[in-house]
Amino acid sequence: MANTSDFNGKWALVTGASSGIGMELARELARRGAKLILTARRRDRLEAFAAELAGQGTETLILAEDLCDREAPQRIFAATEGAGIVVDILVNNAGLGRYGEFVKNPIEQELDQVRVNCEATVHLARLFLPRMVERRRGWILVTASTASFQPVPYLAVYAATKVFDRYFAQAIAEEVARFGVKVTALCPGPTESEFFEIANATAFKRKVQPTAEVARKAIDALAKGKRTILPKRDGRLTAFLVRFLPVRLITWYVDKLGRPKD
Ligand SMILES: NC(=O)c1ccc[n+]([C@@H]2O[C@H](COP(=O)([O-])OP(=O)(O)OC[C@H]3O[C@@H](n4cnc5c(N)ncnc54)[C@H](OP(=O)(O)O)[C@@H]3O)[C@@H](O)[C@H]2O)c1
């Protein structure tokens, strides 16, 4: 059967493709006929995933990089240019959190969240977007979070990076819309992945949504040019309701819910 998706035959670069939401976003794009550039730090994971995709007839390229390294986005861009690949779809998904009291958390782990969730997201978009604008064609998905709708004590830096991601995506979406480039902010609620274990944030792990469902809704939204997608129904409700509540009340409640046990 012919694949009629907009993404058919186009190259998509997915960051954080070694697990969780990123891996499923890549699978969903492959299902719609895209070719995949897979990036993350764990090369063995990327190789196993590329083999799975190749078995289904998807062309892939692996670029193992650590996005805490400020030079990594430039290396990723250079590798795609060097291979003569036109990247039409950029999925800025790699990210991490760190649960705990801000005054006790190791500073490097706090700063890594800013580096990966914000700095690398901006840098990759700045590298790939101008070519999309020139071609009058392109799609960028930025994985933010429902954590971007309110401050979150004990995930303070993480939630702040995610409001950055959402506002960044929504603002550039407006700037590039007239050039035919679509930008979508993906705001998942709690999702089944390695996130909570790595962030040591199991206190916030409840009613997780399957990654495949999040990815399908995200790629549908990207294809339709939606600016923002909240794939979880109760996430949509909470994001709406918090607009009417005083911030102090929200942070007080999250403090009760999430304060680490001594
Ligand atoms: N799970 C949730 O409940 C949830 C909810 C809302 C938003 N999100 C967001 O969804 C995105 C994906 O997270 P996930 O839930 O799928 O968690 P995950 O399973 O832990 O996946 C995180 C991905 O990011 C990559 N990554 C982390 N640090 C990196 C670094 N320094 N350099 C390069 N890649 C790095 C990881 O790959 P390597 O370890 O191989 O480098 C992995 O592929 C994140 O932006 C997260 O903030 C998650």
The ligand as an SDF file (V2000), in Angstrom:
LIG
                    3D

 48 52  0  0  0  0  0  0  0  0999 V2000
    8.0950   10.2950   31.0410 N   0  0  0  0  0  0  0  0  0  0  0  0
    7.3640   11.3200   31.3880 C   0  0  0  0  0  0  0  0  0  0  0  0
    6.4820   11.2040   32.2660 O   0  0  0  0  0  0  0  0  0  0  0  0
    7.5330   12.6450   30.6890 C   0  0  0  0  0  0  0  0  0  0  0  0
    6.4980   13.5940   30.8500 C   0  0  0  0  0  0  0  0  0  0  0  0
    6.6340   14.8190   30.2080 C   0  0  0  0  0  0  0  0  0  0  0  0
    7.7390   15.0820   29.4390 C   0  0  0  0  0  0  0  0  0  0  0  0
    8.7260   14.1570   29.3080 N   0  0  0  0  0  0  0  0  0  0  0  0
    9.8710   14.4880   28.4620 C   0  0  0  0  0  0  0  0  0  0  0  0
    9.9790   13.5010   27.4550 O   0  0  0  0  0  0  0  0  0  0  0  0
   11.3120   13.4930   26.9620 C   0  0  0  0  0  0  0  0  0  0  0  0
   11.7790   12.0490   26.8510 C   0  0  0  0  0  0  0  0  0  0  0  0
   11.8370   11.4950   28.1360 O   0  0  0  0  0  0  0  0  0  0  0  0
   11.3400   10.0150   28.4610 P   0  0  0  0  0  0  0  0  0  0  0  0
   10.1730   10.1220   29.3250 O   0  0  0  0  0  0  0  0  0  0  0  0
   11.2460    9.2300   27.2220 O   0  0  0  0  0  0  0  0  0  0  0  0
   12.5500    9.5230   29.3860 O   0  0  0  0  0  0  0  0  0  0  0  0
   13.7400    8.4940   29.1200 P   0  0  0  0  0  0  0  0  0  0  0  0
   13.1740    7.1420   28.8300 O   0  0  0  0  0  0  0  0  0  0  0  0
   14.6540    8.6510   30.2730 O   0  0  0  0  0  0  0  0  0  0  0  0
   14.4220    9.0450   27.8000 O   0  0  0  0  0  0  0  0  0  0  0  0
   15.2890   10.1720   27.8120 C   0  0  0  0  0  0  0  0  0  0  0  0
   16.0840   10.1960   26.5200 C   0  0  0  0  0  0  0  0  0  0  0  0
   16.9320   11.3560   26.5270 O   0  0  0  0  0  0  0  0  0  0  0  0
   18.2700   10.9520   26.2750 C   0  0  0  0  0  0  0  0  0  0  0  0
   19.2250   11.7770   26.9770 N   0  0  0  0  0  0  0  0  0  0  0  0
   19.2490   12.0510   28.3150 C   0  0  0  0  0  0  0  0  0  0  0  0
   20.3440   12.7700   28.6190 N   0  0  0  0  0  0  0  0  0  0  0  0
   21.0310   12.9350   27.4540 C   0  0  0  0  0  0  0  0  0  0  0  0
   22.2580   13.5730   27.1110 C   0  0  0  0  0  0  0  0  0  0  0  0
   23.0350   14.1740   28.0390 N   0  0  0  0  0  0  0  0  0  0  0  0
   22.6580   13.5580   25.8160 N   0  0  0  0  0  0  0  0  0  0  0  0
   21.9090   12.9570   24.8770 C   0  0  0  0  0  0  0  0  0  0  0  0
   20.7480   12.3370   25.1230 N   0  0  0  0  0  0  0  0  0  0  0  0
   20.3170   12.3290   26.4060 C   0  0  0  0  0  0  0  0  0  0  0  0
   18.3440    9.4890   26.7570 C   0  0  0  0  0  0  0  0  0  0  0  0
   19.3370    8.7780   26.0450 O   0  0  0  0  0  0  0  0  0  0  0  0
   20.7720    8.2920   26.6280 P   0  0  0  0  0  0  0  0  0  0  0  0
   20.6020    8.0430   28.1020 O   0  0  0  0  0  0  0  0  0  0  0  0
   21.0730    7.0700   25.8190 O   0  0  0  0  0  0  0  0  0  0  0  0
   21.6780    9.4420   26.3200 O   0  0  0  0  0  0  0  0  0  0  0  0
   16.9690    8.9650   26.3730 C   0  0  0  0  0  0  0  0  0  0  0  0
   16.9610    8.5250   25.0410 O   0  0  0  0  0  0  0  0  0  0  0  0
   12.1260   14.3590   27.9220 C   0  0  0  0  0  0  0  0  0  0  0  0
   12.3380   15.6280   27.3510 O   0  0  0  0  0  0  0  0  0  0  0  0
   11.2280   14.4790   29.1430 C   0  0  0  0  0  0  0  0  0  0  0  0
   11.4680   15.6630   29.8410 O   0  0  0  0  0  0  0  0  0  0  0  0
    8.6390   12.9360   29.9180 C   0  0  0  0  0  0  0  0  0  0  0  0
  1  2  1  0
  2  3  2  0
  2  4  1  0
  4  5  1  0
  4 48  2  0
  5  6  2  0
  6  7  1  0
  7  8  2  0
  8  9  1  0
  8 48  1  0
  9 10  1  0
  9 46  1  0
 10 11  1  0
 11 12  1  0
 11 44  1  0
 12 13  1  0
 13 14  1  0
 14 15  2  0
 14 16  1  0
 14 17  1  0
 17 18  1  0
 18 19  2  0
 18 20  1  0
 18 21  1  0
 21 22  1  0
 22 23  1  0
 23 24  1  0
 23 42  1  0
 24 25  1  0
 25 26  1  0
 25 36  1  0
 26 27  1  0
 26 35  1  0
 27 28  2  0
 28 29  1  0
 29 30  1  0
 29 35  2  0
 30 31  1  0
 30 32  2  0
 32 33  1  0
 33 34  2  0
 34 35  1  0
 36 37  1  0
 36 42  1  0
 37 38  1  0
 38 39  2  0
 38 40  1  0
 38 41  1  0
 42 43  1  0
 44 45  1  0
 44 46  1  0
 46 47  1  0
M  CHG  2   8   1  16  -1
M  END
$$$$
